[in-house]
Amino acid sequence: MADVVEIAGGDGIPPEPNWRTIFGRAPDREAASAYWKSIISEMRGAEKLAVANAHTIKRLVVAYVTYDISAREVLKMGPVIKAKKTGVPTLLP
């Protein structure tokens, strides 16, 4: 088994991504930033935070915000809509 090698540098806190490159709406970017800060805070408190977690945390935040966006659409349009091509009622994807 390989020895663990310490890599010096940084304070172990991954930099917050540029949410503008992912989300177009300002409220979505603000939500992403709030989720990011909450997750970073929780992981730091549990002493589980590392720069290596940055990509995983980013994917989690994107999943949270994407779910929020989808939930808003379902609330706005309802869970069942008519399909564009056939007009047949179908579940909102």
N, C-alpha and C positions, 0 to 999 in steps of 0.2 A: 504494500500500500504506500502511496506517495505521501511525503511529508507536506504539511500545510506550510506555505511560505507567506509571511506577512508582507503586505504591500503598503509601504508608507505613503502618506498623503491624504488630504481631505479630512473632513470631520465625520465621514460615514453617512452624510445626508445627501441623497441624490438630488440634483438640481431639478426644479419643477419644469416640466416640458412647456413648450410654447403652444398653448391650447389654440391659438389663432390658426395654426396650420392644420388643425383637426376639426374644429367646430367653427361654423360661420356666424352663429348667433351669439351675441354678447352674454345673454343669460346662461347659455350652455357653457360658455367659457368660464363664467363665474361659478357655476355649479361644479365644473371640473376642478377648478382651483380649490374650492371648499372641500370637495371629496379628497383631493390630494393632501391638503394640510391635515385633515382629520386622520387619514390613514398613516401619514408620516408620524404624526403625534402619537398615535396608538402603538405603532411599531417601535418608536423610540422608547416609549414608556415600558414596553415589554422587553427591551434590549434585544430586539430582533432586526433592527434596521441596518441595512448595509447598502452601499452604492450598487452592488450587484443586483439588488431587488428593484432597481428603477424601472426596468422594462415590464416586469410583472405588475408593479403598482400602476404603471401607465395603462396597461391593458385592462386592469380592474376598473380604473376610473373611466376609461372609454366605454366599458360594458355598462357601468352605472348610468352614465349620461345617455347612452344609446337607449337603454331601457326607459329612462325618463322621457325621452323624445317619443318613443313608441307608445308609452302609456298615455301621453298627451293626445296623440293621434287617435287612439282607441276611444278616449273620453270624448273627443271632439266629433268623430265620425260614427262611433258605435262599433261594436264587435263584428257586425255583419254588414258588408257593402255589396253592391252589384258589381260584378266583373265588367271591366271596360269592353271587352270584345263580345262576350256572350250575353251580358245583362243578367246572368244567373247569380242569385245571392251566394256569397262566399264569405268565409271568415277573413277579416282584415289581417293581411300578413304581417 
